[in-house]
């Protein structure tokens, strides 16, 4: 193969690799048939994060409207967690530092220990992490509602277990949510390489029409 052919082949590979990828929509889906202009049309309804209302680190109400039109990452943690949470927050800080000035990106961290994690505790926790941008919200609220949205909507687990360090066993997942509140990826928030993948996928979503 001559030099021109090699160059053409390399450009072909680059062109193929530069094509935008499409991330899947995770969760259950439902086929719904309706009548449009006298014809039956079947649409697919995808799993979607429902409306929610929690209280953030500044005692301000946070709802889905605060993340409207944004790509955001969600996780579940508690401030006194002695096991995976410190690793998760180290990795989430990487995302925060990269996107803290991007108005199209948000981070939503839910406390699964709302009895201890009051807004004042969350504010102190964030200050200790050096978080200043409002793009990262930490929320607390009714424990049953937090557990419910975690398990039924974000597809992560959290269980009280007094035999375990911290008294709670929970997922270390980071959940990537698109502008339409669809889950587009779930990643191990304790693993740097998985978080690298999340940030690559984040770029795909930010450029998705």
C-alpha positions as semicolon CSV with decimal commas, in nm:
position;residue;x (nm);y (nm);z (nm)
1;X;0,000;0,000;0,000
2;X;0,151;0,337;-0,108
3;X;0,164;0,651;0,107
4;X;-0,145;0,805;-0,056
5;X;-0,348;0,491;0,005
6;X;-0,233;0,473;0,366
7;X;-0,329;0,838;0,419
8;X;-0,671;0,784;0,264
9;X;-0,729;0,480;0,485
10;X;-0,631;0,675;0,798
11;X;-0,867;0,958;0,705
12;X;-1,142;0,703;0,652
13;X;-1,085;0,562;1,002
14;X;-1,084;0,909;1,154
15;X;-1,405;0,993;0,972
16;X;-1,573;0,676;1,098
17;X;-1,461;0,733;1,455
18;X;-1,578;1,096;1,449
19;X;-1,935;1,004;1,370
20;X;-2,163;1,103;1,662
21;X;-2,262;0,813;1,881
22;X;-2,611;0,746;2,010
23;X;-2,660;0,654;2,373
24;X;-2,940;0,414;2,461
25;X;-3,239;0,515;2,672
26;X;-3,241;0,289;2,977
27;X;-3,538;0,152;3,167
28;X;-3,877;0,017;3,077
29;X;-4,059;0,133;2,769
30;X;-4,419;0,109;2,661
31;X;-4,581;0,107;2,318
32;X;-4,885;0,335;2,307
33;X;-5,126;0,340;2,014
34;X;-5,327;0,651;1,937
35;X;-5,529;0,788;1,648
36;X;-5,381;1,077;1,451
37;X;-5,573;1,219;1,153
38;X;-5,782;0,906;1,140
39;X;-5,484;0,670;1,139
40;X;-5,351;0,459;1,421
41;X;-4,997;0,556;1,520
42;X;-4,779;0,370;1,770
43;X;-4,542;0,573;1,987
44;X;-4,287;0,451;2,239
45;X;-4,302;0,595;2,590
46;X;-3,962;0,573;2,755
47;X;-3,879;0,554;3,124
48;X;-3,858;0,907;3,264
49;X;-3,761;1,067;3,594
50;X;-4,089;1,193;3,747
51;X;-4,157;1,532;3,901
52;X;-3,988;1,575;4,237
53;X;-3,953;1,825;4,519
54;X;-3,674;1,830;4,778
55;X;-3,494;2,087;4,992
56;X;-3,137;2,185;4,915
57;X;-2,835;2,293;5,119
58;X;-2,971;2,648;5,140
59;X;-3,319;2,539;5,258
60;X;-3,455;2,623;4,912
61;X;-3,702;2,401;4,729
62;X;-3,553;2,213;4,433
63;X;-3,773;2,054;4,166
64;X;-3,738;1,906;3,821
65;X;-3,784;2,257;3,681
66;X;-3,440;2,352;3,814
67;X;-3,291;2,092;3,577
68;X;-3,517;2,166;3,283
69;X;-3,324;2,161;2,955
70;X;-3,009;2,034;3,126
71;X;-2,804;1,719;3,114
72;X;-2,743;1,618;3,474
73;X;-2,578;1,355;3,690
74;X;-2,760;1,217;3,991
75;X;-2,629;1,015;4,284
76;X;-2,729;0,901;4,635
77;X;-2,503;0,942;4,938
78;X;-2,486;1,049;5,302
79;X;-2,238;1,282;5,465
80;X;-2,124;1,041;5,738
81;X;-2,072;0,749;5,497
82;X;-1,739;0,584;5,584
83;X;-1,717;0,351;5,283
84;X;-1,784;0,442;4,919
85;X;-1,912;0,801;4,948
86;X;-1,569;0,967;4,985
87;X;-1,458;0,796;4,662
88;X;-1,780;0,901;4,491
89;X;-1,742;1,263;4,591
90;X;-1,378;1,268;4,474
91;X;-1,495;1,153;4,133
92;X;-1,797;1,385;4,127
93;X;-1,561;1,675;4,198
94;X;-1,383;1,592;3,872
95;X;-1,712;1,635;3,687
96;X;-1,791;1,951;3,880
97;X;-1,455;2,110;3,797
98;X;-1,500;2,037;3,429
99;X;-1,858;2,159;3,396
100;X;-1,911;2,410;3,680
101;X;-1,934;2,701;3,435
102;X;-2,157;2,521;3,185
103;X;-2,522;2,628;3,227
104;X;-2,639;2,319;3,038
105;X;-2,504;2,078;3,303
106;X;-2,623;2,000;3,656
107;X;-2,542;1,766;3,945
108;X;-2,810;1,643;4,185
109;X;-2,696;1,454;4,497
110;X;-2,964;1,306;4,723
111;X;-2,895;1,235;5,091
112;X;-3,026;0,896;5,200
113;X;-2,984;0,994;5,566
114;X;-3,215;1,297;5,588
115;X;-3,248;1,274;5,967
116;X;-2,882;1,369;6,004
117;X;-2,824;1,549;5,676
118;X;-3,015;1,871;5,735
119;X;-2,969;2,164;5,497
120;X;-2,712;2,312;5,738
121;X;-2,513;1,986;5,738
122;X;-2,526;1,968;5,359
123;X;-2,411;2,330;5,332
124;X;-2,113;2,264;5,557
125;X;-2,033;1,948;5,362
126;X;-2,036;2,140;5,033
127;X;-1,826;2,421;5,174
128;X;-1,567;2,167;5,288
129;X;-1,558;2,029;4,933
130;X;-1,508;2,378;4,795
131;X;-1,829;2,378;4,591
132;X;-1,939;2,729;4,501
133;X;-2,140;2,690;4,181
134;X;-2,516;2,637;4,205
135;X;-2,494;2,379;3,929
136;X;-2,436;2,116;4,204
137;X;-2,734;2,077;4,434
138;X;-2,741;1,852;4,740
139;X;-3,091;1,774;4,860
140;X;-3,268;1,623;5,157
141;X;-3,631;1,554;5,234
142;X;-3,872;1,277;5,324
143;X;-3,672;0,954;5,348
144;X;-3,943;0,738;5,192
145;X;-3,966;0,966;4,890
146;X;-3,588;0,972;4,845
147;X;-3,569;0,594;4,862
148;X;-3,864;0,562;4,625
149;X;-3,725;0,789;4,355
150;X;-3,388;0,617;4,388
151;X;-3,520;0,266;4,347
152;X;-3,813;0,320;4,109
153;X;-3,686;0,605;3,895
154;X;-3,305;0,621;3,905
155;X;-3,277;0,241;3,930
156;X;-3,036;0,239;4,225
157;X;-3,060;0,071;4,563
158;X;-3,034;0,189;4,925
159;X;-3,115;-0,020;5,231
160;X;-3,087;0,040;5,603
161;X;-2,852;-0,216;5,756
162;X;-2,733;-0,154;6,113
163;X;-2,468;-0,425;6,076
164;X;-2,283;-0,227;5,807
165;X;-2,050;0,074;5,852
166;X;-2,267;0,385;5,856
167;X;-2,584;0,179;5,891
168;X;-2,681;0,203;5,523
169;X;-2,591;-0,005;5,220
170;X;-2,630;0,180;4,891
171;X;-2,530;0,195;4,529
172;X;-2,226;0,395;4,420
173;X;-2,382;0,470;4,083
174;X;-2,371;0,797;3,894
175;X;-2,682;0,826;3,676
176;X;-2,663;1,029;3,356
177;X;-2,994;1,196;3,268
178;X;-3,070;1,380;2,946
179;X;-3,267;1,698;2,879
180;X;-3,590;1,498;2,858
181;X;-3,533;1,325;3,194
182;X;-3,443;0,993;3,032
183;X;-3,163;0,785;3,184
184;X;-2,887;0,745;2,927
185;X;-2,617;0,575;3,135
186;X;-2,533;0,433;3,478
187;X;-2,169;0,429;3,591
188;X;-1,968;0,315;3,891
189;X;-1,895;0,643;4,067
190;X;-1,603;0,495;4,259
191;X;-1,403;0,405;3,947
192;X;-1,210;0,682;3,765
193;X;-1,220;0,499;3,431
194;X;-1,599;0,466;3,453
195;X;-1,630;0,836;3,530
196;X;-1,405;0,909;3,231
197;X;-1,660;0,720;3,021
198;X;-1,943;0,920;3,177
199;X;-1,781;1,247;3,075
200;X;-1,734;1,122;2,720
201;X;-2,102;1,027;2,711
202;X;-2,189;1,364;2,861
203;X;-2,038;1,533;2,557
204;X;-2,248;1,313;2,331
205;X;-2,566;1,422;2,511
206;X;-2,469;1,788;2,511
207;X;-2,436;1,773;2,132
208;X;-2,749;1,563;2,084
209;X;-3,037;1,737;1,907
